[in-house]
Amino acid sequence: MSQEPATRPPRRGARSQSTGYQSRLRAWGRHHRRMSGQSAGRLLRYPFSSLLTMLAIAIALILPTGLWLVLDSARLVNTQLDASATLTVYLDKELTETQVVKIAGIIAEQPRVGVARLIGADQGMREFEDSLGLEDALSRLEINPLPASVVVTPSDSGPQTAHALAQRLGEIEGVDEVRFDLAWLERLQRLAALGKRLVLALGVLFGLGVLLIVGNTIRLAVESRRQEIQVVTLIGATHGFVRRPFLYSGAWYGLGGGLLAWLLLNLGGQWLAVPISALAESYGANYQLPRLGFQGSAILLICSTMLGLLGAWLAVGRHLADSRPR
């Protein structure tokens, strides 16, 4: 009779090693939770000083975040202006109506042409009269001085692409002139590039400011607990054990500063929304102040928390390096 192989019991050493690892992991998690709660409790015991520190962090975060919102709004406006960029192709006055329609079809079939709209000479005169309100004066003209034209909307309104399209359309037989103002489009793109660099520079500058604020606050906390740190270091505490409560304090400072910055940005946006909308309506436009939204709010809070954490890490690391025996 065949016997089934007996299952070997696990070795006692492997079992104890696994149990010891799980025990250390649970102890590590308990210490993190305790340090997180104690750090938050220390901030709540001194609400005024903690609020001042968070407010300083919030002020340092508001300016680059606000400029980023303005730049994002300008990017949307830039997209709308790009979509409205058009070329006006003026045809020869001697062309017949059939030739005008034929050339308009040739223009519409050109690469990079999104939409081509033919405006006849009579239609152009009527639109000109309506725009200027000179119906009586222009009706006395014996000959229509305006030529037929084709208004072209490029599929790609980049300055270089639009310029190349204007040159190609100007070479078509029967085209008298192609007009397209590239200067405003180039200026707008240069302003957008300048705005991106400005926001990046201010973000780095004020990010360093947040590091200094949190680092100085944590340094003072470390100095007030110097003797306690020396005692726990002498009985064998690791640098991670010593650093952990201060890292949580820095993270709480950063998170609180980010929440205050988010609150101030939303309150400021609501305060300015009515007059800005009224000003836009007076120019016949519909403009609303941009908002952070969920993604922008999450980025703001994550960045502020990471900056607070990094500032605390640098401050405690400097203290541990200075207290190392030589």
C-alpha positions as CSV (number, residue, x, y, z in Angstrom):
1,M,0.0,0.0,0.0
2,S,1.3,3.4,-0.9
3,Q,1.5,6.0,1.8
4,E,1.0,9.7,1.3
5,P,4.1,11.7,2.2
6,A,3.8,13.4,5.5
7,T,3.6,17.1,5.5
8,R,6.6,18.6,7.4
9,P,5.7,21.1,10.0
10,P,7.2,24.5,9.6
11,R,10.5,25.1,11.2
12,R,10.3,26.9,14.6
13,G,13.0,29.4,13.5
14,A,11.1,30.5,10.4
15,R,7.8,30.8,12.3
16,S,9.4,32.9,15.0
17,Q,11.2,35.1,12.4
18,S,7.9,35.8,10.6
19,T,6.2,36.5,13.9
20,G,9.0,38.9,14.9
21,Y,8.8,40.7,11.6
22,Q,5.0,41.2,11.9
23,S,5.4,42.4,15.5
24,R,8.0,45.0,14.4
25,L,5.8,46.1,11.6
26,R,2.9,46.6,13.9
27,A,5.0,48.4,16.4
28,W,6.3,50.7,13.6
29,G,2.8,51.5,12.5
30,R,1.7,52.2,16.1
31,H,4.6,54.5,16.6
32,H,3.7,56.4,13.4
33,R,0.1,56.8,14.4
34,R,1.1,57.9,17.9
35,M,3.7,60.4,16.6
36,S,1.1,61.8,14.1
37,G,-1.4,62.3,16.8
38,Q,1.1,63.8,19.3
39,S,2.4,66.2,16.6
40,A,-1.1,67.4,15.8
41,G,-1.8,67.8,19.5
42,R,1.3,70.0,20.0
43,L,0.1,72.3,17.2
44,L,-3.4,72.5,18.8
45,R,-1.9,73.3,22.2
46,Y,-0.4,76.5,20.7
47,P,-3.1,77.5,18.2
48,F,-2.0,81.1,17.8
49,S,1.6,80.4,16.9
50,S,0.6,77.5,14.7
51,L,-1.9,79.6,12.9
52,L,0.6,82.3,12.2
53,T,3.1,79.8,10.8
54,M,0.4,78.3,8.6
55,L,-0.7,81.7,7.5
56,A,2.8,82.6,6.5
57,I,3.0,79.4,4.4
58,A,-0.4,80.2,2.8
59,I,0.7,83.7,1.8
60,A,3.8,82.2,0.2
61,L,1.7,79.8,-1.8
62,I,-1.1,82.1,-2.8
63,L,0.9,84.3,-5.3
64,P,2.3,81.5,-7.5
65,T,-1.0,79.6,-7.4
66,G,-2.9,82.7,-8.4
67,L,-0.6,83.4,-11.2
68,W,-0.9,79.8,-12.4
69,L,-4.6,80.2,-12.5
70,V,-4.3,83.5,-14.5
71,L,-1.9,81.8,-16.9
72,D,-4.3,78.9,-17.3
73,S,-7.1,81.3,-18.1
74,A,-4.9,83.1,-20.6
75,R,-4.1,79.8,-22.2
76,L,-7.8,79.2,-22.7
77,V,-8.2,82.7,-24.2
78,N,-5.2,82.0,-26.4
79,T,-6.9,78.9,-27.7
80,Q,-10.0,80.8,-28.5
81,L,-8.1,83.5,-30.3
82,D,-6.1,80.9,-32.2
83,A,-9.4,79.4,-33.4
84,S,-10.6,82.8,-34.5
85,A,-7.4,83.7,-36.4
86,T,-8.3,84.1,-40.1
87,L,-6.7,85.1,-43.4
88,T,-8.5,87.4,-45.8
89,V,-7.7,86.5,-49.5
90,Y,-8.7,89.4,-51.9
91,L,-9.3,88.4,-55.5
92,D,-8.8,90.4,-58.6
93,K,-11.6,92.8,-59.5
94,E,-11.6,91.8,-63.1
95,L,-12.7,88.2,-62.3
96,T,-16.1,87.0,-63.3
97,E,-18.5,85.4,-60.8
98,T,-17.7,81.9,-62.2
99,Q,-14.0,82.5,-61.9
100,V,-14.4,83.8,-58.3
101,V,-16.3,80.6,-57.3
102,K,-13.7,78.4,-59.0
103,I,-10.8,80.1,-57.2
104,A,-12.7,79.9,-53.9
105,G,-12.9,76.2,-54.4
106,I,-9.2,75.9,-55.2
107,I,-8.4,77.8,-52.0
108,A,-10.7,75.5,-49.9
109,E,-8.9,72.5,-51.2
110,Q,-5.5,73.7,-50.1
111,P,-3.7,71.9,-47.2
112,R,-4.0,73.5,-43.8
113,V,-7.2,75.3,-44.8
114,G,-9.9,74.5,-42.2
115,V,-12.8,76.7,-43.4
116,A,-13.0,78.9,-46.5
117,R,-16.0,81.4,-46.8
118,L,-16.6,83.3,-50.0
119,I,-17.7,86.9,-49.7
120,G,-18.8,88.4,-53.0
121,A,-18.2,92.0,-53.8
122,D,-21.9,93.0,-53.2
123,Q,-22.1,91.1,-50.0
124,G,-18.8,92.7,-48.8
125,M,-20.2,96.1,-49.5
126,R,-23.4,95.4,-47.5
127,E,-21.4,94.1,-44.6
128,F,-19.2,97.2,-44.8
129,E,-22.2,99.5,-44.8
130,D,-23.8,97.7,-41.8
131,S,-20.6,97.9,-39.8
132,L,-20.0,101.6,-40.4
133,G,-23.6,102.8,-40.7
134,L,-22.9,104.6,-44.0
135,E,-25.8,103.2,-46.1
136,D,-26.8,106.6,-47.5
137,A,-23.2,107.7,-48.4
138,L,-22.1,104.5,-49.9
139,S,-25.2,104.0,-51.9
140,R,-24.3,107.0,-54.1
141,L,-21.2,105.2,-55.4
142,E,-21.6,104.2,-59.0
143,I,-19.0,101.4,-58.9
144,N,-18.4,99.0,-56.1
145,P,-14.7,99.5,-55.1
146,L,-14.6,96.3,-53.0
147,P,-13.3,93.0,-54.6
148,A,-14.6,89.6,-53.8
149,S,-12.7,87.9,-51.0
150,V,-12.3,84.5,-49.3
151,V,-12.1,84.4,-45.5
152,V,-9.9,81.4,-44.6
153,T,-9.6,79.8,-41.1
154,P,-6.4,77.8,-40.9
155,S,-6.6,74.3,-39.4
156,D,-3.4,75.2,-37.6
157,S,-3.1,78.8,-36.5
158,G,0.5,78.8,-35.4
159,P,2.5,81.8,-36.7
160,Q,4.8,79.8,-38.9
161,T,2.1,77.6,-40.4
162,A,-0.2,80.5,-41.0
163,H,2.6,82.5,-42.7
164,A,3.4,79.6,-45.0
165,L,-0.3,79.2,-45.9
166,A,-0.6,82.9,-46.6
167,Q,2.4,82.7,-49.0
168,R,1.0,79.7,-50.8
169,L,-2.4,81.2,-51.2
170,G,-0.9,84.4,-52.6
171,E,0.7,82.4,-55.4
172,I,-2.7,81.2,-56.7
173,E,-3.6,82.8,-60.0
174,G,-6.4,85.3,-59.6
175,V,-5.4,86.2,-56.0
176,D,-4.6,89.9,-55.6
177,E,-3.5,90.0,-51.9
178,V,-3.5,88.0,-48.7
179,R,-3.8,89.8,-45.4
180,F,-3.0,88.2,-42.1
181,D,-1.8,90.0,-39.0
182,L,0.7,87.7,-37.3
183,A,2.1,90.3,-34.9
184,W,-0.7,90.0,-32.3
185,L,-0.5,86.2,-32.4
186,E,3.3,86.2,-31.9
187,R,3.0,88.7,-29.1
188,L,0.4,86.6,-27.4
189,Q,2.5,83.4,-27.5
190,R,5.6,85.3,-26.3
191,L,3.5,86.7,-23.4
192,A,2.3,83.1,-22.6
193,A,5.9,81.8,-22.6
194,L,7.0,84.7,-20.4
195,G,4.1,84.0,-18.0
196,K,5.2,80.3,-17.7
197,R,8.7,81.2,-16.8
198,L,7.5,83.8,-14.3
199,V,5.2,81.4,-12.6
200,L,8.0,78.8,-12.5
201,A,10.5,81.3,-11.0
202,L,8.0,82.5,-8.4
203,G,7.0,79.0,-7.6
204,V,10.6,78.0,-6.9
205,L,11.2,81.3,-4.9
206,F,8.2,81.0,-2.7
207,G,8.7,77.2,-2.3
208,L,12.1,78.1,-0.8
209,G,10.3,80.5,1.4
210,V,8.0,77.8,2.7
211,L,11.1,75.6,3.4
212,L,12.7,78.4,5.4
213,I,9.5,79.0,7.4
214,V,8.9,75.4,8.2
215,G,12.6,74.7,8.8
216,N,13.0,77.6,11.2
217,T,9.8,76.6,13.1
218,I,11.0,73.0,13.4
219,R,14.5,74.1,14.4
220,L,13.0,76.0,17.3
221,A,11.0,73.0,18.3
222,V,14.1,70.8,18.2
223,E,16.0,73.3,20.4
224,S,13.2,73.3,22.9
225,R,13.5,69.5,23.1
226,R,17.2,69.1,22.9
227,Q,17.7,67.4,26.2
228,E,14.9,64.9,25.5
229,I,16.5,64.1,22.1
230,Q,19.9,63.6,23.8
231,V,18.4,61.2,26.4
232,V,16.6,59.0,23.8
233,T,19.7,59.0,21.6
234,L,21.8,57.8,24.5
235,I,19.5,54.8,25.2
236,G,19.7,53.7,21.6
237,A,17.0,55.6,19.6
238,T,17.7,55.7,15.9
239,H,17.7,58.9,13.8
240,G,14.5,57.8,12.2
241,F,12.9,57.5,15.7
242,V,14.1,61.0,16.7
243,R,13.2,62.6,13.3
244,R,9.7,61.1,13.0
245,P,7.6,63.5,15.3
246,F,9.2,66.6,13.7
247,L,8.5,65.3,10.2
248,Y,4.8,64.9,11.1
249,S,4.9,68.5,12.6
250,G,6.3,69.8,9.3
251,A,3.7,67.9,7.3
252,W,0.9,69.3,9.5
253,Y,2.3,72.8,9.0
254,G,2.4,72.4,5.3
255,L,-1.1,70.8,5.0
256,G,-2.5,73.6,7.2
257,G,-0.8,76.3,5.1
258,G,-2.2,74.6,1.9
259,L,-5.7,74.5,3.3
260,L,-5.5,78.2,4.3
261,A,-4.2,79.1,0.8
262,W,-7.0,77.2,-0.8
263,L,-9.6,78.9,1.4
264,L,-8.1,82.4,0.8
265,L,-8.0,81.8,-3.0
266,N,-11.6,80.7,-3.1
267,L,-12.8,83.6,-0.9
268,G,-10.8,86.1,-3.0
269,G,-12.2,84.6,-6.2
270,Q,-15.8,85.0,-5.0
271,W,-15.1,88.5,-3.8
272,L,-13.6,89.5,-7.2
273,A,-16.0,87.5,-9.4
274,V,-18.9,90.0,-9.5
275,P,-16.9,93.2,-10.5
276,I,-14.8,91.2,-13.0
277,S,-17.9,89.7,-14.7
278,A,-19.5,93.2,-14.8
279,L,-16.4,94.6,-16.4
280,A,-16.3,91.8,-19.0
281,E,-20.0,92.3,-19.8
282,S,-19.4,96.0,-20.4
283,Y,-17.0,95.0,-23.2
284,G,-19.5,92.4,-24.6
285,A,-17.6,89.4,-23.3
286,N,-18.4,86.6,-20.9
287,Y,-15.5,86.0,-18.6
288,Q,-15.3,84.1,-15.3
289,L,-12.4,83.8,-12.9
290,P,-10.8,80.4,-13.1
291,R,-11.0,78.1,-10.1
292,L,-8.6,75.4,-8.8
293,G,-11.0,72.5,-9.2
294,F,-10.4,69.1,-7.7
295,Q,-7.1,68.4,-9.5
296,G,-5.7,71.9,-8.8
297,S,-6.7,71.7,-5.1
298,A,-5.1,68.2,-4.8
299,I,-1.9,69.5,-6.3
300,L,-1.8,72.5,-4.0
301,L,-2.3,70.4,-0.9
302,I,0.2,67.7,-1.9
303,C,2.9,70.3,-2.8
304,S,2.4,72.3,0.5
305,T,2.5,69.1,2.5
306,M,5.7,67.9,0.8
307,L,7.3,71.3,1.2
308,G,6.5,71.2,5.0
309,L,7.9,67.6,5.2
310,L,11.1,68.6,3.3
311,G,11.6,71.6,5.5
312,A,11.3,69.6,8.7
313,W,13.6,66.9,7.3
314,L,16.3,69.5,6.5
315,A,16.0,71.1,9.9
316,V,16.2,67.9,11.9
317,G,18.9,66.5,9.7
318,R,21.0,69.6,10.4
319,H,20.6,69.1,14.1
320,L,21.4,65.4,14.0
321,A,24.6,66.2,12.0
322,D,25.7,68.8,14.5
323,S,25.0,66.6,17.5
324,R,27.0,63.6,16.0
325,P,30.1,62.8,18.1
326,R,33.4,63.7,16.5
